[in-house]
């Protein structure tokens, strides 16, 4: 007899985590040297007009920008996209105690080294992601560091996935993205043996919310049995995935 109380079977499709996160996004606010939602009428942007190599050179020559700022640029170049918490955590390992990294990160954006995307989710939780801006690429060229240049036309879903891989890379102090995959990208593949000795990342919190824990657990077990390494990145991503609650207006 059919169990009338059994939970419905949910079919998993590729990019299920990406689709889930994308559907939870309510708004994205972008900030860079010439797009400054944080400025009010009484303030002017630190950089105005056309941004050139000479603009970057001037800030470093005047020591408005310093090797500490450059260090944060190199972290972003290494990992692609990082959150505020990641940048502060990485920066604290390389600067004197008491250094105001929040202000330095602000300066990196204001003076054109980095840009910021603040993602607002449907439960009003936010996460700030930072990527390389024009001045950051100029500065890397000046010091002879190979640029890990990303397309500026990338969608926010692609930026989120680069960030989610960075979560793993930062945890294990690894900058090599080769042989690192998202488990959501191999859904439906028949021959999983090609992922032997490779690393696959997934988010168990998303699986729980979507009621697909059993299917994902079975897939993880199969991958482990062939020598793949499957890593749950849910605790390090910094996403608040709570269900939105109704807002009560108090008058």
TORNU-627684 format. One record per residue: residue number from 1; x, y negated, z of N, C-alpha, C in turn; residue in one letter. Coordinates in Angstrom, 2 decimals. Layout:
<recs>
   marro      n_c1      n_c2      n_c3     ca_c1     ca_c2     ca_c3      c_c1      c_c2      c_c3   tifi
     NUM         X         Y         Z         X         Y         Z         X         Y         Z      a
...
</recs>
This chain:
<recs>
   marro      n_c1      n_c2      n_c3     ca_c1     ca_c2     ca_c3      c_c1      c_c2      c_c3   tifi
       1      0.85      1.21      0.00      0.00      0.00      0.00      0.88     -1.24      0.00      x
       2      0.50     -2.24     -0.78      1.30     -3.45     -0.88      1.24     -4.24      0.41      x
       3      2.39     -4.72      0.84      2.48     -5.52      2.05      2.03     -6.94      1.74      x
       4      0.85     -7.31      2.24      0.28     -8.62      1.94      1.03     -9.74      2.63      x
       5      1.84     -9.38      3.64      2.55    -10.39      4.42      4.00    -10.55      3.99      x
       6      4.43     -9.82      2.99      5.82     -9.91      2.53      6.02    -11.25      1.83      x
       7      7.18    -11.88      2.05      7.45    -13.16      1.39      7.55    -12.97     -0.12      x
       8      7.15    -13.96     -0.90      7.22    -13.82     -2.36      8.66    -13.69     -2.82      x
       9      8.85    -12.92     -3.90     10.18    -12.75     -4.46     10.50    -13.97     -5.32      x
      10     11.62    -14.61     -5.01     12.02    -15.81     -5.73     13.08    -15.42     -6.75      x
      11     12.87    -15.78     -8.01     13.84    -15.49     -9.05     14.95    -16.54     -9.00      x
      12     16.18    -16.09     -9.02     17.32    -17.00     -8.98     17.76    -17.30    -10.41      x
      13     18.07    -18.54    -10.66     18.59    -18.92    -11.97     19.91    -19.65    -11.80      x
      14     20.65    -19.73    -12.87     21.92    -20.45    -12.82     21.70    -21.90    -12.39      x
      15     22.68    -22.42    -11.72     22.66    -23.82    -11.26     21.53    -24.08    -10.26      x
      16     21.14    -23.04     -9.50     20.03    -23.23     -8.56     20.39    -24.23     -7.46      x
      17     21.66    -24.24     -7.01     22.06    -25.19     -5.98     22.09    -26.61     -6.53      x
      18     22.63    -26.77     -7.74     22.69    -28.08     -8.38     21.29    -28.64     -8.57      x
      19     20.36    -27.79     -9.05     18.98    -28.24     -9.27     18.33    -28.65     -7.95      x
      20     18.59    -27.88     -6.90     18.02    -28.19     -5.59     18.51    -29.55     -5.10      x
      21     19.82    -29.77     -5.14     20.39    -31.03     -4.67     19.92    -32.20     -5.52      x
      22     19.90    -32.00     -6.84     19.49    -33.08     -7.74     18.04    -33.49     -7.47      x
      23     17.19    -32.52     -7.19     15.78    -32.82     -6.94     15.57    -33.50     -5.59      x
      24     16.54    -33.40     -4.69     16.43    -34.05     -3.40     16.93    -35.50     -3.43      x
      25     17.61    -35.89     -4.51     18.16    -37.25     -4.58     17.04    -38.26     -4.85      x
      26     16.99    -39.25     -3.98     15.99    -40.31     -4.13     16.56    -41.51     -4.88      x
      27     17.85    -41.81     -4.62     18.46    -42.98     -5.25     19.97    -42.88     -5.12      x
      28     20.69    -43.46     -6.09     22.15    -43.56     -6.03     22.53    -45.02     -6.20      x
      29     23.32    -45.53     -5.26     23.81    -46.91     -5.33     25.29    -46.89     -5.65      x
      30     25.67    -47.54     -6.73     27.08    -47.60     -7.12     27.71    -48.91     -6.70      x
      31     28.95    -48.83     -6.21     29.69    -50.02     -5.79     31.09    -49.95     -6.38      x
      32     31.52    -51.05     -7.03     32.89    -51.19     -7.49     33.25    -52.67     -7.43      x
      33     34.45    -53.01     -7.87     34.92    -54.39     -7.67     33.99    -55.44     -8.27      x
      34     33.32    -55.11     -9.37     32.46    -56.10    -10.02     30.97    -55.77     -9.92      x
      35     30.64    -54.72     -9.20     29.24    -54.37     -8.90     29.15    -54.19     -7.40      x
      36     28.68    -55.22     -6.70     28.82    -55.27     -5.26     27.47    -55.52     -4.57      x
      37     26.68    -54.48     -4.36     25.41    -54.66     -3.66     25.59    -55.15     -2.22      x
      38     26.81    -55.01     -1.67     27.05    -55.41     -0.28     27.26    -56.92     -0.13      x
      39     27.43    -57.64     -1.24     27.72    -59.08     -1.15     26.42    -59.88     -0.99      x
      40     26.48    -60.90     -0.15     25.35    -61.81     -0.05     25.70    -63.13     -0.76      x
      41     24.81    -64.09     -0.69     24.98    -65.32     -1.45     26.17    -66.16     -0.98      x
      42     26.63    -65.92      0.25     27.68    -66.76      0.81     29.07    -66.21      0.54      x
      43     29.14    -65.07     -0.11     30.44    -64.44     -0.34     30.69    -64.26     -1.83      x
      44     31.94    -64.18     -2.18     32.32    -63.91     -3.56     33.14    -62.62     -3.60      x
      45     33.07    -61.94     -4.72     33.85    -60.72     -4.88     35.34    -61.03     -4.86      x
      46     36.13    -60.09     -4.32     37.58    -60.26     -4.26     38.19    -60.28     -5.65      x
      47     37.54    -59.64     -6.62     38.02    -59.60     -7.99     36.93    -60.16     -8.90      x
      48     37.27    -61.10     -9.73     36.31    -61.63    -10.68     36.92    -61.61    -12.07      x
      49     36.08    -61.50    -13.06     36.57    -61.51    -14.43     37.10    -60.16    -14.88      x
      50     37.85    -60.17    -15.98     38.37    -58.95    -16.59     39.45    -58.32    -15.72      x
      51     39.36    -57.00    -15.53     40.34    -56.28    -14.72     41.42    -55.71    -15.65      x
      52     42.66    -56.07    -15.41     43.78    -55.63    -16.25     44.87    -55.01    -15.38      x
      53     45.91    -54.50    -16.03     47.06    -53.99    -15.28     47.68    -55.08    -14.42      x
      54     47.68    -56.29    -14.95     48.25    -57.40    -14.20     47.44    -57.70    -12.94      x
      55     46.14    -57.44    -12.98     45.31    -57.61    -11.79     45.79    -56.68    -10.69      x
      56     45.96    -55.40    -11.03     46.46    -54.42    -10.06     47.86    -54.80     -9.59      x
      57     48.72    -55.16    -10.53     50.10    -55.52    -10.16     50.13    -56.69     -9.19      x
      58     49.27    -57.66     -9.42     49.25    -58.83     -8.55     48.90    -58.49     -7.12      x
      59     47.92    -57.62     -6.93     47.50    -57.25     -5.57     48.62    -56.50     -4.84      x
      60     49.34    -55.64     -5.56     50.44    -54.91     -4.92     51.63    -55.83     -4.67      x
      61     51.93    -56.73     -5.60     53.05    -57.64     -5.42     52.81    -58.58     -4.23      x
      62     51.56    -58.98     -4.05     51.22    -59.87     -2.92     51.03    -59.09     -1.62      x
      63     51.13    -57.78     -1.70     50.96    -56.86     -0.57     49.56    -56.92      0.03      x
      64     48.61    -57.37     -0.81     47.20    -57.22     -0.45     46.86    -55.73     -0.46      x
      65     47.40    -55.04     -1.44     47.33    -53.58     -1.51     48.70    -53.02     -1.15      x
      66     48.72    -51.91     -0.41     49.94    -51.36      0.17     50.08    -49.88     -0.16      x
      67     51.19    -49.25      0.26     51.32    -47.80      0.07     50.22    -46.98      0.76      x
      68     49.59    -47.53      1.80     48.48    -46.83      2.44     47.30    -46.73      1.48      x
      69     46.99    -47.83      0.80     45.94    -47.81     -0.20     46.29    -46.81     -1.31      x
      70     47.57    -46.82     -1.71     48.02    -45.92     -2.78     47.89    -44.47     -2.36      x
      71     48.11    -44.20     -1.08     47.95    -42.83     -0.59     46.53    -42.32     -0.76      x
      72     45.54    -43.18     -0.49     44.15    -42.78     -0.67     43.83    -42.55     -2.14      x
      73     44.41    -43.38     -3.00     44.23    -43.20     -4.45     44.75    -41.83     -4.87      x
      74     45.89    -41.44     -4.34     46.48    -40.14     -4.70     45.62    -38.98     -4.21      x
      75     45.00    -39.14     -3.04     44.10    -38.09     -2.55     42.92    -37.92     -3.51      x
      76     42.32    -39.03     -3.94     41.19    -38.94     -4.86     41.64    -38.34     -6.19      x
      77     42.80    -38.74     -6.66     43.32    -38.19     -7.92     43.53    -36.68     -7.81      x
      78     43.91    -36.23     -6.64     44.18    -34.81     -6.42     42.90    -33.97     -6.42      x
      79     41.84    -34.51     -5.80     40.63    -33.71     -5.59     39.44    -34.11     -6.46      x
      80     39.47    -35.28     -7.08     38.37    -35.68     -7.96     37.40    -36.64     -7.29      x
      81     36.64    -36.13     -6.33     35.72    -36.94     -5.53     35.84    -36.50     -4.07      x
      82     35.84    -37.48     -3.17     35.90    -37.19     -1.74     34.87    -38.04     -1.01      x
      83     34.40    -37.52      0.12     33.48    -38.28      0.95     34.26    -39.22      1.87      x
      84     33.56    -40.13      2.50     34.19    -41.04      3.46     34.88    -40.25      4.57      x
      85     34.20    -39.25      5.11     34.78    -38.46      6.20     36.06    -37.74      5.75      x
      86     36.05    -37.22      4.54     37.25    -36.54      4.03     38.40    -37.52      3.87      x
      87     38.12    -38.69      3.31     39.17    -39.69      3.12     39.78    -40.12      4.45      x
      88     38.94    -40.33      5.44     39.44    -40.74      6.76     40.26    -39.61      7.38      x
      89     39.76    -38.37      7.28     40.47    -37.23      7.84     41.84    -37.05      7.19      x
      90     41.90    -37.14      5.86     43.17    -37.01      5.16     44.09    -38.19      5.47      x
      91     43.51    -39.39      5.52     44.31    -40.58      5.78     44.92    -40.58      7.17      x
      92     44.20    -40.06      8.16     44.70    -40.06      9.53     45.96    -39.23      9.70      x
      93     46.16    -38.28      8.78     47.36    -37.44      8.85     48.60    -38.18      8.35      x
      94     48.40    -39.32      7.67     49.52    -39.97      6.99     49.78    -41.40      7.44      x
      95     48.98    -41.92      8.38     49.16    -43.32      8.78     49.40    -43.41     10.29      x
      96     49.81    -44.61     10.73     50.01    -44.83     12.15     48.68    -44.77     12.89      x
      97     48.68    -44.23     14.11     47.45    -44.25     14.92     46.93    -45.67     15.07      x
      98     45.63    -45.83     15.00     45.03    -47.15     15.13     44.82    -47.87     13.82      x
      99     45.32    -47.30     12.71     45.09    -47.92     11.40     43.61    -47.92     11.07      x
     100     43.09    -49.05     10.63     41.66    -49.17     10.31     41.40    -48.63      8.91      x
     101     41.19    -47.32      8.84     41.01    -46.70      7.53     39.68    -47.09      6.89      x
     102     38.67    -47.38      7.69     37.39    -47.83      7.11     37.60    -49.10      6.31      x
     103     38.37    -50.03      6.86     38.62    -51.29      6.17     39.50    -51.08      4.94      x
     104     40.47    -50.17      5.04     41.34    -49.89      3.90     40.54    -49.27      2.75      x
     105     39.61    -48.38      3.08     38.76    -47.79      2.05     37.89    -48.87      1.41      x
     106     37.36    -49.77      2.25     36.58    -50.90      1.72     37.44    -51.71      0.75      x
     107     38.68    -51.98      1.11     39.57    -52.75      0.25     39.87    -52.02     -1.05      x
     108     40.02    -50.70     -0.97     40.28    -49.92     -2.19     39.15    -50.11     -3.20      x
     109     37.92    -50.20     -2.71     36.77    -50.43     -3.60     36.74    -51.89     -4.05      x
     110     36.89    -52.81     -3.11     36.78    -54.24     -3.42     37.84    -54.71     -4.40      x
     111     39.04    -54.09     -4.35     40.13    -54.51     -5.23     40.34    -53.58     -6.42      x
     112     39.35    -52.75     -6.71     39.33    -52.04     -7.99     40.07    -50.72     -8.06      x
     113     40.54    -50.19     -6.93     41.24    -48.90     -6.97     40.26    -47.73     -6.99      x
     114     39.17    -47.85     -6.24     38.18    -46.79     -6.13     36.79    -47.36     -6.38      x
     115     35.85    -46.48     -6.70     34.43    -46.86     -6.71     33.69    -45.95     -5.75      x
     116     32.51    -46.36     -5.35     31.72    -45.59     -4.39     30.33    -45.32     -4.94      x
     117     29.88    -44.09     -4.79     28.49    -43.73     -5.05     27.85    -43.33     -3.72      x
     118     26.86    -44.09     -3.28     26.11    -43.70     -2.08     24.84    -43.00     -2.53      x
     119     24.72    -41.72     -2.13     23.58    -40.90     -2.53     22.57    -40.88     -1.39      x
     120     21.35    -41.27     -1.70     20.25    -41.26     -0.73     19.35    -40.08     -1.05      x
     121     19.18    -39.16     -0.09     18.33    -37.99     -0.29     16.89    -38.29      0.16      x
     122     16.00    -37.38     -0.17     14.58    -37.62      0.10     14.23    -37.63      1.59      x
     123     15.16    -37.17      2.44     14.93    -37.26      3.88     15.65    -38.47      4.48      x
     124     16.13    -39.35      3.59     16.80    -40.61      3.93     18.20    -40.41      4.53      x
     125     18.74    -39.19      4.45     20.15    -38.97      4.77     20.98    -39.46      3.59      x
     126     22.20    -39.89      3.86     23.07    -40.39      2.79     24.44    -39.73      2.87      x
     127     25.15    -39.77      1.75     26.55    -39.38      1.71     27.25    -40.29      0.71      x
     128     28.43    -40.78      1.08     29.21    -41.66      0.22     30.30    -40.85     -0.46      x
     129     30.35    -40.90     -1.80     31.40    -40.24     -2.57     32.27    -41.29     -3.24      x
     130     33.59    -41.06     -3.23     34.53    -42.01     -3.82     35.27    -41.37     -4.97      x
     131     35.42    -42.15     -6.07     36.17    -41.69     -7.23     37.15    -42.77     -7.67      x
     132     38.02    -42.45     -8.62     39.03    -43.40     -9.09     38.42    -44.43    -10.03      x
     133     38.75    -45.70     -9.77     38.32    -46.77    -10.64     39.51    -47.26    -11.47      x
     134     39.29    -48.30    -12.27     40.28    -48.78    -13.22     41.64    -49.06    -12.59      x
     135     41.64    -49.80    -11.48     42.89    -50.14    -10.83     43.63    -48.92    -10.29      x
     136     42.89    -47.90     -9.89     43.52    -46.68     -9.41     44.31    -45.99    -10.51      x
     137     43.73    -45.96    -11.71     44.44    -45.35    -12.84     45.67    -46.17    -13.22      x
     138     45.54    -47.50    -13.18     46.70    -48.35    -13.46     47.82    -48.10    -12.45      x
     139     47.46    -48.00    -11.18     48.46    -47.80    -10.12     49.14    -46.44    -10.26      x
     140     48.39    -45.40    -10.60     48.98    -44.07    -10.80     49.95    -44.08    -11.98      x
     141     49.58    -44.79    -13.04     50.46    -44.91    -14.19     51.76    -45.59    -13.80      x
     142     51.67    -46.62    -12.97     52.84    -47.38    -12.55     53.83    -46.51    -11.78      x
     143     53.33    -45.62    -10.91     54.23    -44.80    -10.09     54.57    -43.48    -10.76      x
     144     54.06    -43.26    -11.97     54.43    -42.06    -12.72     53.73    -40.79    -12.27      x
     145     52.56    -40.93    -11.65     51.79    -39.77    -11.21     50.79    -39.37    -12.29      x
     146     50.75    -38.09    -12.62     49.83    -37.61    -13.64     48.39    -37.88    -13.20      x
     147     47.62    -38.45    -14.11     46.24    -38.81    -13.79     45.29    -37.65    -14.04      x
     148     44.50    -37.35    -13.02     43.45    -36.34    -13.17     42.18    -37.08    -13.59      x
     149     42.19    -37.52    -14.84     41.14    -38.44    -15.30     39.83    -37.70    -15.55      x
     150     38.76    -38.24    -14.97     37.43    -37.68    -15.13     36.60    -38.62    -16.01      x
     151     35.65    -38.06    -16.74     34.79    -38.87    -17.60     33.92    -39.79    -16.75      x
     152     33.88    -41.07    -17.10     33.03    -41.97    -16.34     31.55    -41.79    -16.70      x
     153     31.28    -40.98    -17.74     29.90    -40.70    -18.12     29.31    -39.50    -17.38      x
     154     30.07    -38.90    -16.46     29.57    -37.75    -15.71     28.32    -38.11    -14.92      x
     155     27.36    -37.19    -14.90     26.17    -37.38    -14.11     26.45    -37.16    -12.63      x
     156     25.51    -37.57    -11.79     25.71    -37.42    -10.35     25.73    -35.94     -9.96      x
     157     25.05    -35.08    -10.73     25.09    -33.65    -10.44     26.49    -33.10    -10.65      x
     158     27.18    -33.56    -11.72     28.55    -33.11    -11.97     29.50    -33.64    -10.89      x
     159     29.29    -34.88    -10.47     30.13    -35.45     -9.42     29.96    -34.70     -8.11      x
     160     28.72    -34.31     -7.81     28.47    -33.54     -6.59     29.19    -32.20     -6.63      x
     161     29.21    -31.55     -7.80     29.86    -30.24     -7.88     31.37    -30.36     -7.79      x
     162     31.95    -31.43     -8.35     33.39    -31.65     -8.17     33.69    -31.86     -6.69      x
     163     32.83    -32.63     -6.03     33.00    -32.87     -4.59     32.87    -31.56     -3.81      x
     164     31.92    -30.72     -4.18     31.72    -29.46     -3.43     32.92    -28.53     -3.58      x
     165     33.55    -28.54     -4.75     34.79    -27.78     -4.89     35.90    -28.40     -4.04      x
     166     35.91    -29.74     -3.98     36.91    -30.43     -3.17     36.79    -30.07     -1.70      x
     167     35.57    -29.80     -1.25     35.36    -29.37      0.14     36.21    -28.15      0.46      x
     168     36.19    -27.19     -0.45     37.00    -25.98     -0.27     38.49    -26.29     -0.39      x
     169     38.86    -27.07     -1.40     40.27    -27.38     -1.64     40.89    -28.12     -0.46      x
     170     40.15    -29.07      0.13     40.65    -29.81      1.28     40.80    -28.89      2.49      x
     171     39.83    -28.01      2.66     39.89    -27.10      3.82     41.15    -26.25      3.80      x
     172     41.54    -25.79      2.61     42.69    -24.91      2.50     43.93    -25.61      1.93      x
     173     43.88    -26.96      1.88     45.02    -27.75      1.41     45.52    -27.23      0.06      x
     174     44.59    -27.09     -0.85     44.87    -26.52     -2.17     44.39    -27.50     -3.24      x
     175     45.20    -27.79     -4.22     44.80    -28.70     -5.29     44.57    -27.97     -6.61      x
     176     44.69    -26.64     -6.60     44.56    -25.88     -7.83     43.12    -25.40     -8.00      x
     177     42.41    -25.93     -9.00     41.02    -25.53     -9.24     40.91    -24.27    -10.10      x
     178     42.05    -23.79    -10.62     42.03    -22.58    -11.43     41.56    -21.40    -10.59      x
     179     40.71    -20.56    -11.17     40.17    -19.37    -10.53     39.25    -19.69     -9.35      x
     180     38.68    -20.92     -9.34     37.67    -21.28     -8.34     36.37    -21.59     -9.07      x
     181     35.30    -20.88     -8.68     34.03    -21.00     -9.37     32.91    -21.23     -8.36      x
     182     31.79    -21.74     -8.86     30.58    -21.83     -8.05     29.77    -20.56     -8.30      x
     183     29.31    -19.94     -7.24     28.54    -18.71     -7.38     27.30    -18.94     -8.24      x
     184     26.69    -20.12     -8.14     25.48    -20.41     -8.92     25.72    -20.34    -10.42      x
     185     26.97    -20.46    -10.85     27.29    -20.46    -12.28     27.37    -19.06    -12.88      x
     186     27.40    -18.03    -12.03     27.55    -16.67    -12.57     26.29    -15.83    -12.36      x
     187     25.20    -16.50    -11.95     23.93    -15.79    -11.77     23.52    -15.15    -13.10      x
     188     23.17    -13.88    -13.04     22.70    -13.17    -14.23     23.79    -12.48    -15.02      x
     189     25.06    -12.70    -14.68     26.13    -12.03    -15.39     26.18    -10.56    -15.01      x
     190     26.40     -9.72    -15.99     26.39     -8.27    -15.76     27.74     -7.77    -15.25      x
     191     28.81     -8.23    -15.87     30.14     -7.75    -15.52     30.81     -8.70    -14.54      x
     192     30.66     -8.41    -13.25     31.25     -9.26    -12.21     32.72     -8.92    -11.96      x
     193     33.20     -7.83    -12.55     34.59     -7.43    -12.30     35.59     -8.47    -12.81      x
     194     35.14     -9.31    -13.71     36.04    -10.35    -14.23     36.36    -11.38    -13.15      x
     195     35.66    -11.33    -12.02     35.91    -12.28    -10.92     36.74    -11.67     -9.79      x
     196     37.34    -10.51    -10.05     38.26     -9.90     -9.09     39.42    -10.86     -8.82      x
     197     39.74    -11.04     -7.54     40.82    -11.92     -7.08     40.56    -13.40     -7.38      x
     198     39.33    -13.74     -7.68     38.95    -15.15     -7.87     38.10    -15.60     -6.69      x
     199     37.96    -16.92     -6.54     37.22    -17.50     -5.42     35.90    -18.07     -5.92      x
     200     34.82    -17.74     -5.22     33.50    -18.25     -5.57     32.90    -18.94     -4.35      x
     201     32.30    -20.10     -4.57     31.77    -20.92     -3.49     30.24    -20.95     -3.55      x
     202     29.63    -20.96     -2.37     28.17    -21.08     -2.32     27.77    -21.77     -1.02      x
     203     26.50    -22.18     -0.96     25.96    -22.89      0.21     24.84    -22.05      0.81      x
     204     25.10    -21.46      1.98     24.12    -20.58      2.59     22.88    -21.33      3.07      x
     205     23.03    -22.63      3.40     21.87    -23.41      3.85     20.86    -23.58      2.73      x
     206     21.36    -23.80      1.51     20.46    -23.93      0.37     19.76    -22.60      0.10      x
     207     20.50    -21.50      0.20     19.90    -20.17      0.00     18.78    -19.93      1.01      x
     208     18.98    -20.35      2.25     17.97    -20.16      3.29     16.73    -20.99      2.99      x
     209     16.92    -22.25      2.60     15.78    -23.12      2.30     14.98    -22.57      1.12      x
     210     15.67    -22.02      0.12     15.01    -21.50     -1.08     14.48    -20.08     -0.90      x
     211     14.72    -19.50      0.29     14.25    -18.15      0.59     14.85    -17.11     -0.36      x
     212     16.15    -17.25     -0.63     16.84    -16.29     -1.51     18.05    -15.69     -0.79      x
     213     18.02    -15.72      0.53     19.16    -15.22      1.31     19.48    -13.76      0.98      x
     214     18.45    -12.93      0.84     18.70    -11.51      0.58     19.39    -11.30     -0.76      x
     215     18.88    -11.96     -1.80     19.49    -11.80     -3.12     20.94    -12.29     -3.13      x
     216     21.19    -13.43     -2.48     22.55    -13.96     -2.45     23.46    -13.05     -1.62      x
     217     22.93    -12.54     -0.51     23.72    -11.63      0.33     24.13    -10.38     -0.45      x
     218     23.23     -9.84     -1.26     23.54     -8.66     -2.05     24.62     -8.99     -3.09      x
     219     24.51    -10.16     -3.69     25.50    -10.56     -4.69     26.86    -10.77     -4.05      x
     220     26.88    -11.40     -2.86     28.13    -11.62     -2.15     28.79    -10.27     -1.80      x
     221     27.99     -9.31     -1.36     28.52     -7.99     -1.02     29.14     -7.31     -2.23      x
     222     28.46     -7.44     -3.38     28.99     -6.84     -4.61     30.30     -7.50     -5.02      x
     223     30.37     -8.81     -4.90     31.59     -9.52     -5.26     32.74     -9.16     -4.31      x
     224     32.43     -9.07     -3.03     33.45     -8.67     -2.06     33.99     -7.27     -2.35      x
     225     33.11     -6.39     -2.81     33.51     -5.00     -3.06     34.47     -4.87     -4.24      x
     226     34.49     -5.87     -5.13     35.41     -5.79     -6.28     36.65     -6.67     -6.07      x
     227     36.79     -7.21     -4.86     38.00     -7.97     -4.56     37.91     -9.45     -4.79      x
     228     36.70     -9.97     -4.98     36.54    -11.43     -5.10     36.49    -12.03     -3.70      x
     229     36.77    -13.32     -3.62     36.69    -14.03     -2.35     35.51    -14.99     -2.41      x
     230     34.52    -14.78     -1.56     33.32    -15.60     -1.57     33.31    -16.45     -0.31      x
     231     33.20    -17.77     -0.47     33.32    -18.70      0.65     32.06    -19.54      0.78      x
     232     31.52    -19.60      1.99     30.36    -20.43      2.30     30.85    -21.83      2.67      x
     233     30.47    -22.83      1.89     30.94    -24.20      2.13     29.87    -25.08      2.78      x
     234     28.80    -24.48      3.28     27.66    -25.26      3.76     28.02    -26.18      4.93      x
     235     28.86    -25.72      5.84     29.16    -26.52      7.03     30.06    -27.71      6.73      x
     236     30.88    -27.63      5.67     31.83    -28.69      5.37     31.30    -29.73      4.39      x
     237     30.18    -29.45      3.71     29.71    -30.36      2.67     29.18    -31.67      3.21      x
     238     28.68    -31.66      4.43     28.17    -32.89      5.02     26.78    -33.27      4.55      x
     239     26.05    -32.34      3.91     24.70    -32.62      3.47     23.71    -32.38      4.60      x
     240     22.81    -33.33      4.82     21.67    -33.12      5.70     20.51    -32.72      4.82      x
     241     20.13    -31.45      4.87     19.12    -30.93      3.95     17.77    -30.72      4.63      x
     242     17.56    -31.37      5.77     16.29    -31.24      6.47     15.13    -31.67      5.58      x
     243     13.98    -31.05      5.79     12.79    -31.40      5.03     12.35    -32.82      5.39      x
     244     11.97    -33.62      4.39     11.51    -34.98      4.69     10.31    -34.97      5.63      x
     245     10.27    -35.92      6.53      9.14    -36.06      7.45      8.40    -37.33      7.11      x
     246      7.12    -37.32      7.43      6.30    -38.48      7.14      6.74    -39.67      7.97      x
     247      6.75    -40.84      7.36      7.12    -42.07      8.06      5.87    -42.74      8.58      x
     248      5.86    -43.00      9.88      4.70    -43.64     10.49      4.95    -45.14     10.63      x
     249      4.04    -45.92     10.10      4.14    -47.37     10.22      3.55    -47.82     11.54      x
     250      4.33    -48.57     12.30      3.88    -49.08     13.58      3.62    -50.58     13.43      x
     251      2.42    -50.99     13.65      2.06    -52.42     13.49      1.69    -53.03     14.82      x
</recs>
